[in-house]
Amino acid sequence: MIIVTSLVYLLAAVLFIIGLKFLSSPRGARRGNWIAAVGMVLAVAWTVVLLGRSFTPVGIAISIVGVMIGAVVGTLSARAVKMTAIPQMIAVFNGVGGGAAAVVAMSELLKLVGQQPNFQIDFPSAFAIIIGGVSFAGSAIAFLKLQELMTGSPVTYPGQQLVNGVLGLLILALAVVLLTVGSSALVVTALMVLALVLGVAFVLPIGGADMPVVISLLNAFTGLAVAASGFVLGNFALIVAGTLVGASGTLLTKLMSDAMGRSLTNILFSAFGQVQVGAGVASGAENRTARSGSSDDLGTMLAYSRSVIIVPGYGLAVAQGQHAVRELADTLEKRGVEVAYAIHPVAGRMPGHMNVLLAEANVPYEQLKEMDEINDEFKRVDVALVVGANDVVNPAARSSPGSPIYGMPILNADQAHNVVFLKRSMRPGFAGIDNDLLYDPKTVMLFGDAKESLTKLVVAIKAA
């Protein structure tokens, strides 16, 4: 039975790795999800079989019911969630995973109350409680901020870093007691409570614009906590799955911070977004005028262009305009216009957000161009059509050293011969700063819901 268990968990781990490999490309992402899901079903099913050899019938029934409840909740949540709410759903799933790992480790430590310290169990258990507790509480705050159930602005107070430092020292002291003196219900409970408090204190001072990076980091925390609980339980599948999540989450966090042109410490500790520009307008912006146009005029411009680059952003996702933008692209291509999509790594709210959104509308993968691949093409394109994006095309990232986004890699939409902006209003993006490109003489605004504006443009292009 031990050999069979090892082989089953090894197969599940291989499926996890293969699935993760497929997830690296939009073309294989769906297949990768299915492969990884098969691996997880295999691991969970075999674990239930193993429980049947040691549990009472009541225990087995509880395990099966738990799996069924989780499957139903997960399925319904995934089908019901809006594309714009994916980050907060990820935050919830992260938190549940970290919390589960912490509870498992806590229960294992409580079994050892009164016994001599056992480093092989105590250390990974304490690690899982700390990291899992921080992930659970921090993910809950991230969800509340993104769901706008609390303010998305940084919540700060005097001496905040000192308080966090004291919390960290207390947690470290309790962990040392656990490893040297032994397990006790008081120490284990206090460790869990302090980890939860630290998770809340850790995420509160981070603004909503930076929350996707924090979610990715907490995802890595959850993976590490799960891997640690795998060592506690002696479960190979948990160790591999947790390590994969921890490693991929760490790499994703690094890639996201690089895409934003900021260090991870700046994202976590600078309280970015706390100071907002009054009414969303930068100094001097009130004296400038943005040029707006009609859908008929802009449709004619697009229809007689030779090439168009579409820059999708969060506004496209909010309006659920992916099918409308695909129709617009198809209409332009029928007129011989070359069309491509410029995808910024952090457009939307999570990496891959725009890829998934456009995949729903069956946009050809070869038309989706990453930033490094397409940036040099903007200077040769007739029209850059910016749909619901803002910060990712803001020239201040290149030209204004004092700007909060200075140094952030952006799409070179400002280098196109003409720029068409589809926005609801002149309000700034997540960074809360004004965009000089909106006032550029070659930029024309089309105000309104992105989906409705795209539909009007399609009609105008067909009539041109």
C-alpha positions in Angstrom: 0.0 0.0 0.0 2.9 2.4 0.7 4.4 1.8 -2.7 1.0 2.3 -4.4 0.4 5.5 -2.4 3.8 6.9 -3.4 3.1 6.1 -7.1 -0.3 7.7 -7.0 1.0 10.9 -5.4 4.0 10.9 -7.8 1.6 10.7 -10.7 -0.5 13.5 -9.3 2.7 15.6 -8.8 3.7 15.0 -12.4 0.2 16.1 -13.6 0.6 19.3 -11.5 3.9 20.1 -13.2 2.6 19.4 -16.7 -0.5 21.4 -16.0 1.6 24.4 -14.8 3.7 24.1 -17.9 0.6 24.4 -20.1 -0.6 27.4 -18.1 2.4 29.4 -19.3 0.7 30.0 -22.7 -2.9 31.2 -23.4 -3.1 28.5 -26.1 -2.6 25.7 -23.6 -4.0 27.3 -20.5 -7.4 25.5 -20.6 -5.7 22.1 -21.2 -3.3 22.9 -18.3 -6.2 23.5 -16.0 -7.8 20.2 -16.8 -4.5 18.3 -16.4 -3.8 19.8 -13.0 -7.5 19.2 -12.0 -7.2 15.5 -12.9 -4.0 15.4 -10.7 -5.8 17.0 -7.8 -8.9 14.7 -8.1 -6.5 11.7 -8.2 -4.7 12.9 -5.0 -7.9 13.7 -3.1 -9.6 10.4 -4.1 -6.6 8.3 -3.0 -6.4 10.3 0.3 -10.0 9.4 1.0 -9.3 5.8 0.3 -6.4 5.9 2.8 -8.7 7.5 5.3 -11.0 4.6 4.9 -8.4 2.3 6.2 -7.9 4.2 9.5 -11.1 6.2 10.0 -14.5 5.2 11.4 -17.4 5.2 8.9 -18.5 8.5 10.4 -15.1 10.0 9.7 -15.1 8.8 6.1 -18.6 10.2 5.6 -17.4 13.6 7.0 -14.4 13.6 4.6 -16.6 12.8 1.6 -19.2 15.4 2.5 -16.4 17.9 2.9 -15.0 17.2 -0.6 -18.5 17.4 -2.1 -19.2 20.8 -0.4 -15.9 22.1 -1.6 -16.5 20.9 -5.1 -20.0 22.5 -5.3 -18.9 25.8 -3.8 -15.8 26.0 -6.0 -17.8 25.2 -9.2 -20.6 27.6 -8.5 -18.2 30.4 -7.5 -16.1 29.9 -10.6 -19.1 30.0 -12.9 -20.8 32.9 -11.2 -17.8 35.2 -10.7 -17.4 38.2 -13.1 -14.2 38.6 -15.0 -13.5 41.8 -13.1 -13.9 40.0 -9.8 -11.3 37.3 -10.5 -8.6 38.9 -8.3 -10.9 38.9 -5.2 -11.9 35.3 -5.9 -8.3 34.3 -6.1 -7.7 36.1 -2.8 -10.5 34.1 -1.2 -9.1 30.8 -2.5 -5.6 31.8 -1.4 -6.9 32.6 2.1 -8.9 29.3 2.4 -5.8 27.3 1.4 -3.5 29.1 3.9 -6.1 28.9 6.6 -6.6 25.1 6.0 -2.8 24.5 6.2 -2.6 26.5 9.4 -5.5 24.6 11.0 -4.0 21.2 10.0 -0.7 22.2 11.6 -2.4 23.5 14.7 -4.3 20.3 15.2 -1.1 18.2 14.8 0.6 20.3 17.5 -2.3 20.0 19.9 -1.8 16.2 19.7 1.7 16.7 21.1 0.7 18.7 24.2 2.7 17.6 27.2 5.3 15.7 25.1 9.0 16.6 24.5 9.8 18.9 21.5 9.9 17.1 18.2 11.7 19.3 15.7 10.6 17.4 12.6 6.9 18.1 13.5 7.1 21.3 15.5 9.2 23.3 13.0 7.0 22.8 9.9 3.9 23.1 12.0 4.9 26.4 13.5 5.9 27.6 10.0 2.6 26.5 8.5 0.6 28.3 11.3 2.5 31.5 10.9 2.6 31.7 7.1 -0.9 30.2 6.7 -2.4 32.5 9.3 -0.8 35.6 7.6 -2.1 34.4 4.2 -5.6 33.8 5.5 -6.0 37.1 7.3 -4.2 39.1 4.6 -6.2 37.6 1.8 -9.4 38.5 3.7 -8.4 42.1 3.8 -7.3 42.0 0.1 -10.8 40.7 -0.7 -12.5 43.4 1.3 -10.5 46.1 -0.4 -11.0 44.8 -4.0 -14.7 44.1 -3.4 -14.9 47.7 -2.1 -16.4 46.5 1.2 -13.7 48.7 2.9 -11.6 51.6 1.6 -9.1 50.6 -1.1 -6.7 53.3 0.1 -3.8 52.5 2.4 -4.8 52.4 6.1 -1.9 53.8 8.1 -1.3 55.1 11.6 1.8 56.4 13.5 4.2 53.7 14.6 2.7 51.2 12.2 6.0 49.6 11.3 7.0 49.4 14.9 3.8 47.6 15.8 4.4 45.1 12.9 7.9 44.6 14.1 6.7 43.9 17.7 4.2 41.4 16.3 6.9 39.7 14.4 9.2 39.4 17.4 6.3 38.0 19.6 5.6 35.4 16.9 9.3 34.5 16.7 9.5 34.2 20.5 6.4 31.9 20.6 7.9 29.7 17.8 11.2 29.4 19.8 9.2 28.4 22.9 7.4 25.8 20.9 10.6 24.3 19.5 12.5 24.3 22.8 10.0 23.8 25.6 7.3 21.9 23.7 3.7 22.2 22.6 1.0 23.7 24.7 -2.6 24.8 23.9 -1.9 28.3 25.1 1.3 28.8 22.9 -0.3 27.2 19.8 -3.4 29.3 20.1 -1.4 32.5 20.8 0.8 31.8 17.8 -2.3 31.4 15.5 -3.9 34.6 16.8 -0.8 36.7 16.4 -0.3 35.4 12.9 -3.8 36.4 12.0 -3.3 39.9 13.5 0.0 40.3 11.5 -1.8 39.3 8.3 -4.3 42.1 8.8 -1.6 44.6 9.8 0.5 43.6 6.8 -2.1 44.2 4.2 -4.0 47.3 5.6 -1.3 49.8 4.5 -1.3 48.6 0.9 -3.4 50.4 -1.6 -6.0 48.8 -3.9 -3.8 49.4 -7.0 -1.1 47.3 -5.6 -3.4 44.6 -4.3 -2.9 42.1 -7.2 0.8 42.0 -6.3 0.0 41.3 -2.7 -2.4 38.6 -3.7 0.3 36.9 -5.7 2.7 37.2 -2.7 0.0 35.7 -0.4 -0.5 33.0 -2.9 3.2 32.1 -2.5 2.7 32.2 1.3 -0.2 29.7 1.0 1.9 27.4 -1.2 4.7 27.4 1.4 2.2 26.8 4.2 0.7 23.8 2.3 4.2 22.4 1.7 5.0 22.7 5.3 1.8 20.9 6.3 2.8 18.2 3.8 5.9 17.6 5.8 3.9 17.4 9.0 1.5 14.8 7.5 4.1 13.0 5.5 2.1 13.7 2.3 4.2 13.8 -0.8 1.5 15.4 -3.0 1.0 18.3 -0.6 4.8 19.0 -0.5 5.0 19.0 -4.3 1.8 21.0 -4.9 2.7 23.5 -2.2 6.2 24.0 -3.5 4.9 24.6 -7.0 2.5 27.2 -5.8 5.1 28.8 -3.6 7.6 29.0 -6.4 5.2 30.2 -9.1 3.7 32.7 -6.8 7.1 34.1 -5.9 8.1 34.4 -9.6 4.8 36.0 -10.5 5.2 38.5 -7.7 8.7 39.5 -9.0 7.4 39.7 -12.6 4.5 41.9 -11.6 6.6 44.3 -9.5 9.1 44.5 -12.5 6.2 45.3 -14.8 5.1 48.1 -12.5 8.7 49.5 -12.4 8.8 49.3 -8.6 10.5 47.1 -6.1 8.6 44.7 -3.9 9.6 46.6 -0.8 8.2 49.8 -2.3 4.9 48.1 -3.1 4.6 46.6 0.4 5.8 49.5 2.5 5.3 52.8 0.6 1.5 53.1 1.1 1.2 53.9 -2.6 -2.1 55.6 -3.4 -2.6 57.2 0.1 -2.2 60.7 -1.2 -4.7 61.2 -4.0 -4.7 64.0 -6.5 -7.7 66.3 -5.8 -10.7 65.2 -7.9 -8.5 63.0 -9.9 -6.9 65.9 -11.8 -3.2 66.7 -11.8 -1.9 70.2 -11.1 -2.4 72.3 -14.2 -4.8 69.8 -15.8 -7.8 72.1 -15.2 -6.3 74.5 -17.7 -6.1 71.9 -20.5 -8.7 70.6 -22.8 -9.1 67.1 -24.2 -10.4 66.8 -27.7 -13.4 64.6 -28.1 -15.0 63.2 -31.3 -18.1 61.4 -32.5 -18.3 57.7 -33.2 -19.0 58.5 -36.9 -15.8 60.5 -37.3 -13.7 58.0 -35.4 -15.2 55.1 -37.3 -14.3 56.7 -40.5 -10.7 57.3 -39.3 -10.4 53.6 -38.3 -12.0 52.4 -41.5 -9.4 54.2 -43.7 -6.4 53.3 -41.6 -3.8 50.8 -42.8 -3.0 49.5 -39.3 -4.6 49.6 -35.9 -3.3 48.5 -32.5 -5.9 47.9 -29.8 -4.8 48.4 -26.2 -7.3 46.7 -23.9 -7.6 47.6 -20.2 -9.7 47.2 -17.1 -12.5 49.3 -18.6 -13.0 46.8 -21.3 -13.4 44.0 -18.7 -15.9 46.1 -16.6 -18.0 46.8 -19.7 -17.7 43.1 -20.8 -16.8 44.5 -24.3 -14.6 41.6 -25.4 -17.0 40.4 -28.1 -17.6 44.0 -29.3 -13.9 44.6 -29.7 -13.5 41.3 -31.6 -16.4 42.4 -33.9 -14.7 45.7 -34.5 -11.4 44.0 -35.3 -13.1 41.6 -37.7 -14.9 44.5 -39.4 -11.6 46.3 -39.9 -9.8 43.2 -41.2 -12.6 42.8 -43.9 -11.6 46.3 -45.1 -7.9 45.2 -45.3 -6.8 46.9 -42.1 -4.1 45.2 -40.1 -5.1 44.7 -36.5 -3.1 43.6 -33.4 -3.7 43.7 -29.6 -1.0 45.2 -27.3 -1.1 43.4 -23.9 0.6 45.0 -20.9 1.6 42.5 -18.2 -0.5 44.3 -15.5 -3.4 45.5 -17.7 -6.6 44.8 -15.9 -6.1 43.5 -12.4 -4.0 40.4 -12.7 -1.4 39.1 -15.2 -3.2 37.4 -18.1 -6.4 39.2 -17.3 -6.7 40.6 -20.9 -5.5 37.4 -22.5 -8.3 35.4 -20.8 -10.9 38.2 -21.5 -10.1 38.2 -25.2 -9.9 34.4 -25.4 -13.6 34.4 -24.4 -14.3 36.2 -27.6 -12.1 33.8 -29.6 -9.5 36.5 -30.5 -6.7 34.7 -32.4 -3.8 34.1 -30.2 -1.3 35.3 -32.8 -2.9 38.8 -32.6 -2.1 39.1 -28.9 1.2 40.8 -28.7 3.2 41.2 -25.5 4.6 44.6 -24.6 8.2 43.9 -25.6 7.1 42.4 -28.9 4.8 45.3 -30.1 6.2 48.4 -28.5 8.4 49.3 -31.5 5.4 48.9 -33.8 3.5 51.9 -32.4 5.6 54.4 -34.2 4.5 52.9 -37.5 0.8 52.3 -36.8 -1.9 54.7 -38.0 -4.2 54.5 -34.9 -3.7 53.2 -31.3 -7.2 52.4 -30.0 -7.0 52.5 -26.2 -10.1 50.8 -24.7 -10.4 51.3 -21.0 -6.7 51.5 -20.2 -4.9 54.4 -18.6 -1.8 54.0 -16.5 -0.2 51.4 -18.8 0.0 54.1 -21.6 0.8 57.1 -19.4 3.9 58.8 -20.8 4.7 60.2 -17.3 6.2 56.8 -16.6 9.0 57.8 -19.1 9.1 61.6 -18.8 8.3 62.6 -15.3 10.8 61.6 -12.7 8.6 62.9 -9.9 5.6 60.8 -11.0 4.6 57.8 -8.8 4.7 55.6 -11.8 8.0 56.9 -13.1 10.1 53.9 -14.4 7.1 51.7 -15.0 7.4 50.0 -18.4 4.5 51.2 -20.6 3.0 50.6 -24.0 4.2 53.2 -26.4 0.7 54.3 -27.6 1.8 57.9 -27.5 4.1 57.2 -30.5 1.2 56.2 -32.8 0.2 58.6 -35.5 -3.2 58.9 -34.0 -4.6 57.9 -30.6 -8.3 57.1 -29.9 -9.2 56.8 -26.2 -12.4 55.0 -25.2 -13.2 56.1 -21.6 -16.2 56.8 -19.4 -14.7 60.0 -18.1 -11.4 61.9 -17.6 -10.9 60.2 -14.2 -7.4 58.8 -13.7 -6.6 55.1 -13.4 -5.6 53.0 -10.4 -2.5 55.2 -9.8 -4.7 58.2 -9.3 -2.6 60.5 -11.5 -3.5 62.4 -14.6 -2.5 61.1 -18.1 -0.9 63.7 -20.4 -1.7 61.6 -23.4 -5.4 62.5 -23.0 -4.5 66.1 -23.8 -2.1 65.3 -26.7 -3.2 67.1 -30.0 -3.3 63.8 -31.8 -5.5 62.1 -29.2 -9.3 62.0 -29.6 -11.6 60.9 -26.8 -14.8 58.9 -27.2 -16.7 59.0 -23.9 -19.1 56.3 -22.7 -19.3 52.7 -21.8 -16.6 50.7 -23.7 -19.0 48.1 -25.1 -21.5 50.7 -26.3 -18.7 52.8 -27.8 -17.2 49.8 -29.6 -20.6 48.9 -31.0 -21.1 52.4 -32.4 -17.7 52.3 -34.0 -18.5 49.1 -35.7 -21.7 50.6 -37.2 -19.7 53.7 -38.3 -16.9 51.6 -39.9 -19.5 49.5 -41.9 -21.1 52.7 -43.1 -17.8 54.4 -44.1 
